[in-house]
Each structure stands twice: as structure tokens, then as C-alpha cells.
């Protein structure tokens, strides 16, 4: 009969990150304090409901960390109700704000 030898577990070594790796996050790209260039538009399925526009990048990615609490909650609400209250979202170019 063969006896098993106990093994000692070792911690995995940390992976090194190359110096050339970018540390830019989506929140840095999609800023809500600047004028948004694109909006993720949730069209309502019924005429009585209102649509919803969320700032995004040209590919439709939303920077959740850059959104305020209310806008982030509205975004999650609209995403959860695609097909019930809202149609599939589309990306549209934002109109520039008129400054006085």
C-alpha cells in the first residue's frame, strides 16, 4: 500500500502589470460634468410613457461611476424593463447645449 505524502500549499504569485498599461477608466472617458457627445436612448413602448437618455460614449458604453445616483438608478431601471416598458436602446448624438 502506497502512502500519500502531504503537500504544502503556497500562495500564488502576483501578476505584474506592464508599465505601458493604460489606467484610463470608462468613467474618465464618459464624463457627466462635460457636455455629453452621445446618449443612450431608451424609447418607451407606450405613448403615455417618457423616454430616457443616459450619457454614453459613441459605442453606447455607460460610465456608471460618472453617473449620479438618480441617473444610475434610472439606467438600471430602464435596462431591466427592456421589452416591457422600453424598446432596445439606441445610441444617438447629443445636441449641443445652448449657452446664454
Secondary structure by P-SEA (a helix, b strand, c coil): cbbbbbbbbbcbbbbbbccccccccccccccccccccccbbbbbccccbbbbbbbbccccccccccccaaaaaaaaaaaaacccccccbbbbbbcccccc
